[in-house]
Amino acid sequence: MDLWPALFEVRRPDAGWHCWTGERFEWTTWEETIRSASCLATDLRAAGVRRGTPVGAVLTNTPLTVRGLLAIWIAGGTVASLPVPARGMGLEEYREQLSGLSLTLGAELLMLDAQLEPHFADALGDGVHVRSWESLRERAPMRPDPPAIDDVAFIQYSSGSTSMPKGCMLTPRAIAAQLDIIATSTGSTPGEEVVVSWLPLSHDMGMFGCLLFPLAFDFDLALSTPERFTRAPRTWFGDFATFKGTMGAGTNTALAAATRMSSGHSLGSLASVRVIVIGAERIDWGTLQAAIEKFRPYDLKPAALMPAYGLAEATLIVTTNGVLQDQSTVAVDTAALADGDVVMADPSAPTATTILAVGRPAEGVVVTLTRDGRLAEIEVTSPSLSAGYFGDHERTAQRFGNGVLRTGDLGFMRDGQLYVVGRMDDMISVAGRNIYAREIEAAVDLLPTVRSGCSTIVDIPDGASSRLVMLMELRDGDGDYEQITSTVARIAMAKAGVGLGECVFMPKGGLPKTPSGKIQRFRCRQMLAADTLEPVARVLASAG
């Protein structure tokens, strides 16, 4: 695929997209969207945007933002997708984050929504011009002059789930290769799919998988917003039924919320759905099972839920389960896993954990492990690899080399399929023993009193050693805190053989999360150390 003709030359004039505007969906053809973008590009060119100009962009799910994104490319600029505010992040902290990123980026122009503009007009220094998407004016259309095939066209800043945001540099060649990978992996037919999404465009899954993919292949799109999904998770599958969607994507946490919140609400038929890619975080087998059972009466094909593994450093997809393939799982011993050994276990054993396969490498992608037969770091070679991290040569040298990406994720292969256990950052050492945090968190998530996807465990310095602290949100907002703490302490001992120090109970919405729903473990640790969390209760494990 040649990226720019695929995005800017419409082959099906009636193809287009529905975009949620706060009260309803509004329809626009891709042809009209591109025409408008070419007119806005003239305004950006007059403002100094040309080939090689970095433009900071806070990408929200609005028609103006989509047209503005395309306009930056048409004018030749490099789009730097900056993070939107994380859940629990105050305005001042967000201003400091954007100020730091803009300084690193060297951008002279920052584009964002009009409602944010007054808060940033004087916050980024005299060298950065802050404008709203709403301020762009259509002029005479300009001929596209986008970045060259191996220049940096897009800088995807991470959402910051495990560290401060880092910017992956993507070329048109890499983006085009990824769009082809998505098409092949999902068995898509150009011009014949309907994509349904609420994912934030600031996230790689939302941008490449659910916006540029349908635009490049002449699909229709129904684009909702993260805010609407958060208020009413059932709208995700409701939109599939309304628009007869065939494709979509989401996270494990989002699938759990949509499944739970669809109870008591009638849906239309989901028979049209071919593929919903589930990724961006570790996928829980129980979540998939619950969704399959919940939506089976609405004709959702169980195999339509497609586990996948990917990351921004590879633009998006690395492995997928395959179209309409049954999901595969294995049960492994948690304690052995913490020591790097993959030992099969009885699924009913208290020390066992069930891990879901995320499929085989996509076409043209090679996945290798640093240690055969054991839990090891996943390495990836792909035609859609990032060119490195913008402005961070040290981290680029650590993670990229000779066309190979060291992902920082841990996993193992079995029967040709990849099983991802989590990130190396999730490995915590307590009293000389390694534990894998996600195994404890996954078990705590199954407690009926705990909100799904709303628990995380961190290690906090305690003299010469460290202690474990579990942070969580409860489903009903409150409960028997001492009893829950006692239960969590038993889980930590059964799963990892370690003692829990404390449980910190947060109000609903109190845990810092990325816009796609991943808990920011590093911010939890920082906020605990700085005593800036506002919990509803704190209970020492010994009290249980």
N, C-alpha and C positions, 0 to 999 in steps of 0.2 A: 504494500500500500504506500502511496505517496500522500503524506498527511494533509498538506494544504489543499490540494484539489478535493480530497475526500471531505474536508470540512467546509470549504467555501464554494464548491460547485454542486448545486442541487440537481439530482437526477430524477427525483419524484416530486413534482411541484405540490402535490396535495399532502406530503408528509409534514408533520409538525409536532407541536408539543402543547400540552395543557400545563399551566403553571398556577399553583395555589397562591393567591394574592391576599389571603387573610380571611376572606369570606366565601370565596368561590374559586373555581378553576377558570382561567382565561386561555383561549386557544390562539396560537400564532403558528403560521407555517414556518418551516425552516428557511424557506426562500425569503420571506419577509424579515425574519430575524437577521439573516446574513446581509440583506440590503441595508437594513437599519444600522448594523454594525459597521459597514463600510462608510456610511455617512458620519457616524460618530468617530471613526478613525481619523477623518480629516481634522476634526476638532483636536484630537490627541496629537496629531502631527504638528498642528499649529502651536501646541503647548510644548513641543520639543521632543516628542516621542518618535524615535526612529530605530533602525536596526541597532541592537546592542544596548538600548536604554532599559535599565531595570525599573519596573513599575511595581511598587508594593500594592497588593490587592487583598482586601478582606472580602472573600467570596461568600455571599449569602445566596439563598435560593430564591432569587427574584428575576423577573424578566430583564430589568435594567442591568443587573449584574452579569447575566449571560451575554447580553449584547455588548456590554463593556469589555468583558473578557476577550471576545472575538475581535473587538475593535483594537485592543492593544496589540494583538498579533498582526492584524491587517496593517497597522501602522509600523510594525517591525519590532515592537518592544518585547522584552522578556518579562513574562508574568511571574511575580514572586507571590505565591499564595501564602499569606500570613495567617496564623491561627485566629479563629474567632474566639471570643472569651470562653474559657472553660467554666464548667459549673462550679460555683463556689468561689470564683475569682472576682475580686472587687475591681472597680473602675480604675483605681490608682495603680493596682498591681498590673492590670492589663495595659495601662498607658506605659508603664515602665517596660513591659515586655515588648510592645510594639516599637517603642523608642529605641531599645537595644537592637532589635532585629533590623530596623530601618537604618541605623548607624552602620551595622555590619554589612548590610546590603549595598549601601551607597546610593540608595534610591533618592531621586529628587522629587518624585511624585508618589503620593499614597492615595489610593482610591478606596472609598468605603461608603457605607450607607449614610444618608443624610442625617439620620438620628444620632449617629456617632460623631459626625463631623465637628460639632461645637466643642466636644470634649478633647479633640486632638489638634485643633487649629493652631494652638500655640505650644503644644506639648512636645513636638519633635524637632524643634530648632528651626532657625531661619533657612537652613538649606533644604528643607523638605516642604514641598507644596502639598497641602491636604485638600483633596476635592471629593465631592460626593458623586456617585454614579448619576444621580439626578441632575447634576450640573452640566453633564455633557450635552452638547447641542448637535443636532444633525446638520451637516453641511453637504456640499456636493460630494457624492461618493468618490472614494479614492481606490485606485487599483491596488490589490493586495501586495504588500512588500514584506512578507513575514520572515522570521529568522531562517538562515540557511540550515540545511539538513543536519549538520553536525555542530551547529551553534546551540547554546543553551536557550531553549524556548520557554521552559517552565521550571520554577524552583518550588518544589513541594515541601513546605515546612511541616514537620511532624506535629501531631497534636499534643505531644509531650506527656505520654502516659508513663514513660519510664525515665525520662530525663528532660532537660531543657530542649525546646524545639530545635531541630536541625534541618537544614535545607538541602534536599536531594535535587541535584541538577539534571534535568531531563532534556534530551535533544528531540527534534522532530523525528529522527530515525528511531529512537527508542520508543517514543509514544506510538508511532505507527506500528512498530513491531508488536507492542502490547495490545493494540486494538485488534490486530490479526489473531493474536493468541486468544483473546477473549472470544472472538467469533468462532474459532476452531474448537475451543474447549467447550463451548455451549451449543455447538451444532446449529448456529444461527443461519437464517436465510435472509440475505439482503432485501430490504423493503417489506418484509413480512412479519416483523416482530412488533410487540408493544411493550415497552419497558416501563415499569412502575417503580418509583423511588421517592424516599423522603430524606435520604442520606445527605449530609451537608456537602456542598460543593468544595468546601475547604479540605475535605478528606479525599484521599486517593480513590477509594471505592466509589464515592459519589461523583467525583470529577471525571475519571477515566471510564469507570464501569457503567455509569448511569447517565452521563451527559454526552461526552465526546463519542462514546461507542454508538449510541443511537443516531447521533448527528452524522457520523461518518458512514453509517450503513443504511441511511434513509429509513430508520424506524420511527414510529410514533413514540412519544414519551409523555407520561403523566408524572409531573414533578411536584411533590409536596414539600414540606419543610420539617426540619427537626423539631421546631417548636410545636407544630400541630401533632406530630407523632408523640412527643412527650406528654402532651395534654390528653391525647386519646390514641393509645397504641393500636387499638382495633382498626383505626382508619387505614393502616397499611394494607391489610388483607381486604378491607372494604373497597379500597381503590382498585385492587386487582379484579374484584368482581365487577365494579362499575365500568371500568375501561376495558374489560376482557384482556387483562394483561397476560403476556406470555413469559416475561422475564423480569427479574429483579435481583436485588442483593441486600444483605443486611448482616447484622452481627448476632452472635449467640444471645447476648443480653436483650437485644431488640426482639428476637424471635420469642424469647421467654415472656417478655412483657406483652407482646401482641397475642400470644396464646392465652395468657392468664386473663387479660382484659377483654377478650372476645366472649367470655362467658356471659350468657344471658342476652346476647345481641345476635340478631339474625343476619346472615350474610347471603349474598347471591352466590351463584355457581363459581367455583374456582377451577373448573374443568379446563379452561384455556391455558392455565399456568404450566409451562414446560420446565422452567429452571428458576430456582431462587438460590443464588450463590450465598452460602453462609461462611463468613470468614472474619478477618480483622482481629480476632481474639480466639483463645482456645474454645473449641466447640464441645459442649457437654452432650453426651449421648442421651441423657434423660430429657434434655430440652427438645431434641429432635423427636423423641418418642412422644412426648406430650403434644407437640405441634401436629404430628401425624394423626394422632387420635382426635385432637380437637377439630381439625379441618377435614378429616375423612368424610363426614356427612355432607360436606360442601364440594365433594368430588376432587379434592386436591390429591394428586398422585403422590404417594409416599416418597418415591424416588425423585420427585421434582426438587426436593431439598438437597442441594449439592454442596457438601463440605469442600472447602478450598483453603489453600494457604498462600499468602502473598505478603508483600510489604512494599513500602514506598520506594525503597532502594532498587526494586525490580519493576518500578512503575505501578505494578499491581500483582497480577496472578503469577504464581510459581507452579503450584500443583492443583489439580482438581480431581474430583471423584469420578467424573465422566457423566454424560447425559443419561438420565434415567437408569442409573446404576444403584443397586442397593448399597447402603452404608455398611462399612466393616468396622468391627471393634475388637480390641483385645483387653484382657484384664491382666494387670501387672502388679507386682509387689511394690508398695510405696516405699518401704524402708530400703529395699535394694536399689530402687530407682534413685534415691538420694545419694547413694554411693556410686552411681553410674552404671549399675548392672540392670539389664532388662530381663526380669525373671517372671515367667508366666505364673498366674495365680488363680485360685478358685474365686470367681466373681463375688461370691458370698462372704469371703473372708474379710474380717475387719480391717486388715492391712492392705486390702486390694483396692485398686482404682481402675475404672474402665476408661480407656482412651479410644477416641474415634479416629479412624484414618482420614487423612485429608487428600488422599488420591495419589496419582502418579504425576511425574513432571509433564508440564504442558509441552506442546510441540516446539522443538528447538531449545528447550530448557534442560539443563543437566543439574541434578541434585546429588551432592556427595556429602558424606559424613566424615568428620575428622578421626573417628575411631569406629572401625567395623564391629558390629555386633553388640555395641554398648551405647548408652546414652551419650550423645556427642553433639558438637556444634554443627549446624546445617550450613553447608556452603552451596552457593548457587552460581551457575553460569547461564546467562540469558541474553538474547538479542535486545531485550528491553531494559538492561541494567542502567542505573543512574551513572553519570560521569563523576560522581563523588559529592561531597558536601560543600556547599558554597562557603567560601571564606574560612574553611577549617581543614587545612592541609594535613594536620596531625591525625585527626580522626579519619580522614579519607585514606591516609596511608595505612591505618590500622585495619580498616574494614574492606578496602578495595585493593586488588593487586593482580596483575596479569589476567584481567578479565573475569576474576572470581570475586564474589561477594561473600565475606564472612558475616553471616546474618546476626549473630549474637543469640540465635534461638537454639534450643536444645530439642533433639528428637532421635528417632531410630527408624530403620526400615524393616518391614516384614512383608514377605510375599510381594515385593515390588512396590508396596505402598508406604507413604511417609506418615509417621505418627509424630505429631508435634507435642511436646510436653510443656514447653513454655520458654521463657527467656532466661538467659544466664543470670540476669539481674534478679530473678526470682529465687535463686539459690541463696539461702541464708545459713550462716554458721552460728550455732548456739552451743555454748559449753563444749566446743570442740567437735560438734556433730553437724554435718550438713543436713539441712531439711529443704524440701521443695515446697515453697509457700503455696503454690496453686493447688496442691493436693489437699491441704488443710482447708483452703478457701472453698474448693469445690464441694467438700463434705459439709461445711457450714452453710453454704448456699442451699442445701437440701432441707435444712431445718424449716419447719412450717412457719416459724415466727420471724424468719429473716427474709428481707426483700431480696429477690433474685438479682444477682450481679451487684450486690451492695455490701460486700464484706471484703476486707483486705487485711493481711497480716504484715507487720513490719518489725524490724529489730531496732531497739533503742539502746544506746550506750548506758551501761549501769556499772559504774566503777571500772574495773579492769575487764569486765565481760559485757554481755548484752542480755536483754530480756525481750521476750516476744509480747507484742501488743496487738490484739485484734480489734479493728475498727469495723463497725457495722451499722446498718440502718434496719430497723424492725418494720415488719409489714404493717402492723397496726399502730406504729408510732411509739408504743410503750409496751411493757411486759414485766415479767418477773426477772429483773436484771441479774440477780444472784444465781437463780436457777439456770438461766441461759449461759452465764459465765461458766458455771460448773460443767454444763454440757459441752461447751466449746473446749474447755480444758481437757475433758475426756477424749474428744476428737483429736486434739493435738497430740496427746500421748499415744492414742491408738494408731494414728496415721504416721507419726514421725518419731515417736518415742521421746518427745521433749515436753517440758513444762511450760505452760502459758503464764505470763506475768500478769496480764490485765486485759479487760475488755472495755473498750470505749464505745458508748452507744451514741450515735449521731442522730439528729432529727432527719426526717425525710428530706432528701435533697442536700444534706449537709456534707457528704463526701465529695471531694473534688474529683470531677470527671471530665474527660474530653467530650467534645460535641457528639462523637459517635458512641459514647456511653462507657468507655473504658476508665476504670478508676486510675487516678494518677498516684501511684504508690510513692513516688519520690516526693510529691507535694505533701502527702499524708505524713511522711517521716519529717519533712521540714516543719510542717505546722505543729506537729507534736513537740518537736524540739523547741520551737519558738513560743509554745503555749498560746497559739492563736486559734485553735479549734474551739468550738462552742458546743460541747456534748451535752446531752440530756442526763447522762449518768456515766460514772467511771467506777468499775468494780474490780478489785484485786482478785486474782484467781483463787487465792487462799480463802477468800470470803465465801466461795461456793462450797 
